[in-house]
Amino acid sequence: MQAVPRYLSRPVVSCFFANFNSFGSRFGRAQPASTKTIPLKSWPSRTLRSCSSGNTNLNVKNKMVSEIPQQSDKMENKPDQQQKEHRSSSSTTTTTINSNPNVNRMQEIVHSDSSDGWEKCWDQGLTPWDLGQPTPVMLHLHQTGALPKGRALVPGCGSGHDVVAIACPERYVVGVDITDKAIMKAIELSSSLQNADYFTFLKADFFTWNPTELFDLIFDYTFFCAIEPDMRSAWASQMQYLLKPDGELITLMFPISDHVGGPPYKVSIADYEEVLHPMGFKAVSIVENDLAVGPRKGREKLGRWKKIAGQSLL
């Protein structure tokens, strides 16, 4: 498959959608990626605490994630009653997305201004995607020592909760976002934390960003569903470009539904496979996210991907 050009002129996004019934995303026109808010820091020699201990300041319930067999998105083999329940759940999802006033207003802003729409949302405090705490399943994986060590990347980091949550002496985390206000908020919330030497935030366009080092881990949550569907191949190409040959990509797939329009745009396992397989990725596991927040339960899947072929371009 021919590689997607490294520089794009289409709008891009970076965000969390993580506030119970609220959905959202942030768009911005492609910008030079050289701008940095904080320079990347070298690994410090002192050790604050072990990587698996977690952040004691984060109050998120540490609940075990049940490993369940991978399930197909197709419904034809389910009993009639389960099909009815699925259709009912999908109808509720569509109604929720279309009737949420914050989401409607957010979409109006970003669609009317592709260059500064997300900046305006932050200016107005219109950030329904921001959970205000780390993603529970990622905090759980960190605390149980189930994440790769080394260098990690969170594209579309927003306020930076996940960046801070998984940063530790054995894992240096970079949060990238295209929005100035998001980066400023992330720095404001995290600069005085005890693990501040193990993470940094950069203002950059994920699709054109060229870092000097590759990553052992990349975590994507709601970034995939925020971009226009015809940009998903470019997303996969950049993931392949930034990840080490033996690195791991973790995707928290959301929203798995059949609603129309976006962002957030509907996703499915097949959508990820369609763009990741040509880039040499294979799913190691795909399970239900039992730690999904509120009404997202049943509509999120946790995918863990490894490269099986090909080489990074960096």
HULIN-V233174 format. One record per residue. N is the residue number from 1. RES is the residue in three letters. PSI is psi in degrees with one decimal (* if undefined). Layout:
[[N	RES	PSI] [N	RES	PSI]]
This chain:
[[1	MET	130.4] [2	GLN	136.3] [3	ALA	145.3] [4	VAL	136.4] [5	PRO	143.5] [6	ARG	-28.1] [7	TYR	130.1] [8	LEU	152.0] [9	SER	-2.7] [10	ARG	158.7] [11	PRO	148.8] [12	VAL	167.8] [13	VAL	162.8] [14	SER	124.0] [15	CYS	171.9] [16	PHE	143.5] [17	PHE	95.0] [18	ALA	51.1] [19	ASN	76.9] [20	PHE	-110.0] [21	ASN	-4.8] [22	SER	146.3] [23	PHE	152.3] [24	GLY	176.0] [25	SER	173.1] [26	ARG	127.6] [27	PHE	158.8] [28	GLY	147.1] [29	ARG	150.0] [30	ALA	131.1] [31	GLN	159.5] [32	PRO	140.8] [33	ALA	5.9] [34	SER	-17.6] [35	THR	129.0] [36	LYS	138.5] [37	THR	-42.3] [38	ILE	131.2] [39	PRO	148.8] [40	LEU	135.5] [41	LYS	149.0] [42	SER	160.3] [43	TRP	123.0] [44	PRO	155.5] [45	SER	-25.6] [46	ARG	157.9] [47	THR	121.5] [48	LEU	-43.0] [49	ARG	165.6] [50	SER	153.5] [51	CYS	-32.9] [52	SER	1.4] [53	SER	-23.9] [54	GLY	177.8] [55	ASN	115.0] [56	THR	-13.5] [57	ASN	-5.4] [58	LEU	120.1] [59	ASN	78.9] [60	VAL	133.9] [61	LYS	127.7] [62	ASN	90.3] [63	LYS	135.5] [64	MET	141.8] [65	VAL	124.9] [66	SER	128.1] [67	GLU	118.4] [68	ILE	156.0] [69	PRO	147.2] [70	GLN	137.5] [71	GLN	147.4] [72	SER	152.3] [73	ASP	-18.6] [74	LYS	148.7] [75	MET	1.1] [76	GLU	-24.6] [77	ASN	-0.3] [78	LYS	149.2] [79	PRO	160.1] [80	ASP	-40.7] [81	GLN	-40.3] [82	GLN	-35.9] [83	GLN	-40.9] [84	LYS	-42.3] [85	GLU	-39.0] [86	HIS	-44.2] [87	ARG	-37.7] [88	SER	-42.5] [89	SER	-41.5] [90	SER	-39.4] [91	SER	-40.6] [92	THR	-41.1] [93	THR	-47.5] [94	THR	-44.2] [95	THR	-42.9] [96	THR	-45.8] [97	ILE	-45.7] [98	ASN	-22.0] [99	SER	-2.3] [100	ASN	114.5] [101	PRO	-35.9] [102	ASN	-40.6] [103	VAL	-42.6] [104	ASN	-43.9] [105	ARG	-43.1] [106	MET	-44.9] [107	GLN	-38.3] [108	GLU	-43.1] [109	ILE	-49.8] [110	VAL	-31.4] [111	HIS	-23.2] [112	SER	-15.7] [113	ASP	91.7] [114	SER	-16.7] [115	SER	-37.2] [116	ASP	10.3] [117	GLY	-44.1] [118	TRP	-32.3] [119	GLU	-39.9] [120	LYS	-37.2] [121	CYS	-43.3] [122	TRP	-39.8] [123	ASP	-37.3] [124	GLN	1.8] [125	GLY	22.4] [126	LEU	79.9] [127	THR	66.3] [128	PRO	-12.6] [129	TRP	-15.1] [130	ASP	113.9] [131	LEU	-28.1] [132	GLY	9.1] [133	GLN	168.6] [134	PRO	156.0] [135	THR	120.5] [136	PRO	-42.1] [137	VAL	-34.0] [138	MET	-38.1] [139	LEU	-39.9] [140	HIS	-45.6] [141	LEU	-38.1] [142	HIS	-48.3] [143	GLN	-24.8] [144	THR	7.0] [145	GLY	27.5] [146	ALA	10.7] [147	LEU	147.4] [148	PRO	146.3] [149	LYS	177.2] [150	GLY	-133.2] [151	ARG	133.4] [152	ALA	151.9] [153	LEU	136.3] [154	VAL	97.8] [155	PRO	143.6] [156	GLY	49.7] [157	CYS	-16.6] [158	GLY	-128.3] [159	SER	-5.6] [160	GLY	15.0] [161	HIS	-41.3] [162	ASP	-34.1] [163	VAL	-51.4] [164	VAL	-38.7] [165	ALA	-34.8] [166	ILE	2.4] [167	ALA	137.7] [168	CYS	173.6] [169	PRO	-31.1] [170	GLU	-0.7] [171	ARG	112.4] [172	TYR	126.4] [173	VAL	133.9] [174	VAL	125.2] [175	GLY	126.1] [176	VAL	134.2] [177	ASP	149.8] [178	ILE	-6.5] [179	THR	126.2] [180	ASP	-46.9] [181	LYS	-37.7] [182	ALA	-44.8] [183	ILE	-42.1] [184	MET	-40.4] [185	LYS	-42.6] [186	ALA	-43.0] [187	ILE	-43.2] [188	GLU	-40.5] [189	LEU	-20.9] [190	SER	-12.0] [191	SER	-25.7] [192	SER	5.4] [193	LEU	155.5] [194	GLN	-18.6] [195	ASN	23.1] [196	ALA	-19.7] [197	ASP	-5.7] [198	TYR	16.9] [199	PHE	162.1] [200	THR	159.9] [201	PHE	134.9] [202	LEU	138.5] [203	LYS	113.9] [204	ALA	158.9] [205	ASP	113.9] [206	PHE	-40.0] [207	PHE	-18.6] [208	THR	3.8] [209	TRP	134.6] [210	ASN	84.4] [211	PRO	164.6] [212	THR	-14.2] [213	GLU	150.1] [214	LEU	175.9] [215	PHE	145.7] [216	ASP	-22.6] [217	LEU	135.2] [218	ILE	131.8] [219	PHE	123.1] [220	ASP	119.9] [221	TYR	111.5] [222	THR	6.9] [223	PHE	-41.9] [224	PHE	-43.3] [225	CYS	-12.1] [226	ALA	-29.0] [227	ILE	156.8] [228	GLU	140.8] [229	PRO	-32.6] [230	ASP	-0.8] [231	MET	3.3] [232	ARG	-30.7] [233	SER	-37.5] [234	ALA	-36.7] [235	TRP	-48.3] [236	ALA	-38.2] [237	SER	-40.8] [238	GLN	-35.0] [239	MET	-44.2] [240	GLN	-36.5] [241	TYR	-37.8] [242	LEU	-18.6] [243	LEU	139.3] [244	LYS	156.0] [245	PRO	-32.9] [246	ASP	15.8] [247	GLY	174.4] [248	GLU	136.0] [249	LEU	125.2] [250	ILE	124.1] [251	THR	123.3] [252	LEU	101.9] [253	MET	120.3] [254	PHE	143.4] [255	PRO	128.2] [256	ILE	97.4] [257	SER	-173.1] [258	ASP	28.8] [259	HIS	164.0] [260	VAL	138.8] [261	GLY	-170.5] [262	GLY	-173.7] [263	PRO	156.1] [264	PRO	140.8] [265	TYR	146.1] [266	LYS	150.5] [267	VAL	164.2] [268	SER	165.2] [269	ILE	-42.2] [270	ALA	-33.5] [271	ASP	-41.0] [272	TYR	-44.1] [273	GLU	-37.3] [274	GLU	-36.9] [275	VAL	-25.7] [276	LEU	-35.1] [277	HIS	-44.6] [278	PRO	-20.7] [279	MET	4.7] [280	GLY	19.5] [281	PHE	145.0] [282	LYS	139.4] [283	ALA	123.6] [284	VAL	-38.6] [285	SER	147.6] [286	ILE	114.8] [287	VAL	161.5] [288	GLU	145.1] [289	ASN	97.0] [290	ASP	-10.5] [291	LEU	16.2] [292	ALA	147.7] [293	VAL	128.1] [294	GLY	-128.9] [295	PRO	-2.3] [296	ARG	-14.2] [297	LYS	134.4] [298	GLY	-6.2] [299	ARG	17.1] [300	GLU	141.9] [301	LYS	141.9] [302	LEU	115.5] [303	GLY	134.9] [304	ARG	123.6] [305	TRP	143.1] [306	LYS	151.4] [307	LYS	135.8] [308	ILE	-9.5] [309	ALA	160.0] [310	GLY	170.8] [311	GLN	151.9] [312	SER	151.3] [313	LEU	-9.2] [314	LEU	*]]
